[in-house]
Every structure is written in C-alpha cells, then in structure tokens.
Amino acid sequence: MKPMQSKQILTKVDGSITLLTLMIMTFCVLVIGYAHSYYRQKNDNLQNQYYYYEQQNQQLRKLVETSLKKD
C-alpha cells in the first residue's frame, strides 16, 4: 500500500465519524426540542386549568355569599 492511499482511507474514516457525530447531535437536538414543546404544552394546559378553576371557584363563592345573605 502506498502512503498516499493510507492517508486517503484515514480521511474517509474521519469524515464518516464526523458525519455520524453530526447526525447524533442533530437527533439529540430534535429530541430535546420535542421534549421541550411537549412539556411546555403540558404546562400551558395546566395553567389554563388552574385559571379556569380559579374563576369557577370565585363564581361559586359569590353564589354562596349571596345565598347566605338572603337567608
């Protein structure tokens, strides 16, 4: 094997490792992005539920207060 050929083979392997690393990093970024959007949506839904039930609770308190005042 000539020295030039071995250097070319090494360069191809280095390029493949770099491409594999890039693919793995891209996959990790996609997974992190998916997890972030999933938990953000879950958090937003919980906040909306909290606000809704807080409003319902205030309305019920008003109803109870008005009914107690009438009695």
C-alpha positions as CSV (number, residue, x, y, z in Angstrom):
1,M,0.0,0.0,0.0
2,K,1.3,3.4,-0.9
3,P,1.5,6.1,1.8
4,M,-0.9,8.3,-0.2
5,Q,-3.6,5.6,-0.2
6,S,-3.5,5.0,3.5
7,K,-3.9,8.7,4.1
8,Q,-6.9,8.8,1.8
9,I,-8.5,5.9,3.7
10,L,-7.9,7.6,7.0
11,T,-9.5,10.8,5.7
12,K,-12.6,8.9,4.6
13,V,-13.0,7.3,8.1
14,D,-12.6,10.7,9.8
15,G,-15.2,12.1,7.5
16,S,-17.6,9.3,8.4
17,I,-17.1,9.8,12.1
18,T,-17.8,13.5,11.7
19,L,-21.0,12.8,9.8
20,L,-22.1,10.2,12.4
21,T,-21.4,12.7,15.2
22,L,-23.3,15.4,13.3
23,M,-26.3,13.0,12.8
24,I,-26.3,12.1,16.5
25,M,-26.1,15.7,17.6
26,T,-29.0,16.6,15.2
27,F,-31.0,13.8,16.6
28,C,-30.3,14.9,20.2
29,V,-31.4,18.5,19.3
30,L,-34.6,17.2,17.8
31,V,-35.4,15.1,20.8
32,I,-34.7,18.0,23.2
33,G,-36.9,20.2,21.0
34,Y,-39.7,17.7,21.1
35,A,-39.5,17.2,24.8
36,H,-39.4,21.0,25.4
37,S,-42.5,21.6,23.3
38,Y,-44.3,18.6,24.9
39,Y,-43.7,19.9,28.5
40,R,-44.4,23.5,27.5
41,Q,-47.7,22.5,26.1
42,K,-48.5,20.4,29.2
43,N,-47.5,23.3,31.4
44,D,-49.7,25.7,29.4
45,N,-52.6,23.3,29.7
46,L,-52.2,23.1,33.5
47,Q,-52.0,26.9,33.8
48,N,-55.2,27.2,31.8
49,Q,-56.9,24.6,34.0
50,Y,-55.7,26.5,37.1
51,Y,-57.1,29.8,35.8
52,Y,-60.4,28.2,34.8
53,Y,-61.0,26.5,38.2
54,E,-59.9,29.6,40.0
55,Q,-62.6,31.6,38.1
56,Q,-65.1,28.9,38.8
57,N,-64.2,28.9,42.5
58,Q,-64.7,32.7,42.6
59,Q,-68.1,32.5,41.0
60,L,-69.2,29.7,43.4
61,R,-68.0,31.8,46.4
62,K,-70.1,34.7,45.1
63,L,-73.1,32.5,44.8
64,V,-72.6,31.1,48.2
65,E,-72.2,34.6,49.7
66,T,-75.3,35.9,48.0
67,S,-77.4,32.9,49.1
68,L,-76.2,33.2,52.7
69,K,-77.0,36.9,52.7
70,K,-80.6,36.2,51.5
71,D,-81.1,33.7,54.4
